């Protein structure tokens, strides 16, 4: 046979009021604690995002610095090929 736990609300109105007040205080405490934890998690997420952004920025900056050759030219400057040319015309066969 299983014992059943039944809840009987107190018959005294002052005890009922005290139980209700304690329940409200407990709910308010849980809500405030939940909001603080949520704010902390959002703050940690923002901080982690900022740290990732700064790390990627730093790596891109380092890669741009390494992209220069020994004369100090960047990749964009090395793409241009300069030179001289001369047009050569063939004379048509005169037959």
C-alpha positions as CSV (number, residue, x, y, z in Angstrom):
1,X,0.0,0.0,0.0
2,X,1.4,3.4,-1.0
3,X,1.1,6.4,1.3
4,X,-0.5,9.4,-0.3
5,X,0.8,12.8,0.4
6,X,-2.0,15.3,0.4
7,X,-1.6,19.0,0.8
8,X,-4.1,20.7,3.0
9,X,-4.0,24.5,3.0
10,X,-3.9,25.9,6.5
11,X,-7.2,26.9,7.9
12,X,-5.8,29.9,9.7
13,X,-6.1,33.0,7.5
14,X,-2.8,34.4,8.8
15,X,-0.9,31.2,7.9
16,X,-2.5,31.3,4.5
17,X,-1.4,34.9,4.0
18,X,2.1,34.0,5.2
19,X,2.3,31.0,2.9
20,X,1.2,33.1,-0.1
21,X,3.7,35.8,0.8
22,X,6.5,33.3,1.0
23,X,5.5,31.8,-2.3
24,X,5.5,35.3,-3.9
25,X,8.9,36.1,-2.4
26,X,10.2,32.8,-3.7
27,X,8.9,33.4,-7.2
28,X,10.3,37.0,-7.2
29,X,13.7,35.8,-6.0
30,X,13.8,33.1,-8.8
31,X,12.8,35.6,-11.4
32,X,15.4,38.1,-10.3
33,X,18.1,35.4,-10.1
34,X,17.1,34.2,-13.6
35,X,17.3,37.7,-15.0
36,X,20.8,38.2,-13.5
37,X,21.9,34.8,-14.9
38,X,20.5,35.7,-18.3
39,X,22.2,39.1,-18.3
40,X,25.5,37.4,-17.3
41,X,25.2,34.8,-20.2
42,X,24.4,37.6,-22.7
43,X,27.4,39.6,-21.4
44,X,29.7,36.5,-21.7
45,X,28.4,35.9,-25.2
46,X,29.1,39.5,-26.2
47,X,32.6,39.3,-24.7
48,X,33.3,36.1,-26.5
49,X,32.1,37.6,-29.8
50,X,34.3,40.7,-29.2
51,X,37.3,38.5,-28.5
52,X,36.8,36.4,-31.6
53,X,36.4,39.6,-33.7
54,X,39.6,41.1,-32.3
55,X,41.5,37.8,-32.9
56,X,40.4,37.6,-36.5
57,X,41.2,41.3,-37.0
58,X,44.7,40.7,-35.5
59,X,45.3,37.7,-37.8
60,X,44.2,39.6,-40.9
61,X,46.5,42.4,-39.9
62,X,49.4,40.0,-39.5
63,X,48.7,38.4,-42.9
64,X,48.6,41.8,-44.6
65,X,52.0,42.6,-43.1
66,X,53.5,39.3,-44.3
67,X,52.1,39.9,-47.8
68,X,54.7,42.5,-48.6
69,X,57.8,41.4,-50.5
70,X,61.4,42.4,-49.9
71,X,60.9,45.8,-51.7
72,X,57.9,46.6,-49.6
73,X,55.4,46.1,-52.4
74,X,52.0,44.7,-51.5
75,X,50.2,42.0,-53.4
76,X,48.1,44.5,-55.2
77,X,51.2,46.3,-56.4
78,X,52.8,43.1,-57.6
79,X,49.9,42.2,-59.8
80,X,50.7,45.0,-62.3
81,X,53.2,44.0,-65.0
82,X,55.0,46.9,-66.6
83,X,56.9,46.7,-69.8
84,X,57.6,48.2,-73.2
85,X,56.4,47.0,-76.5
86,X,56.8,47.7,-80.1
87,X,54.3,47.1,-82.9
88,X,55.6,45.1,-85.8
89,X,53.8,45.3,-89.1
90,X,54.4,42.7,-91.8
91,X,54.5,44.0,-95.3
92,X,52.1,42.3,-97.6
93,X,53.5,40.1,-100.3
94,X,53.7,42.1,-103.6
95,X,53.1,39.5,-106.2
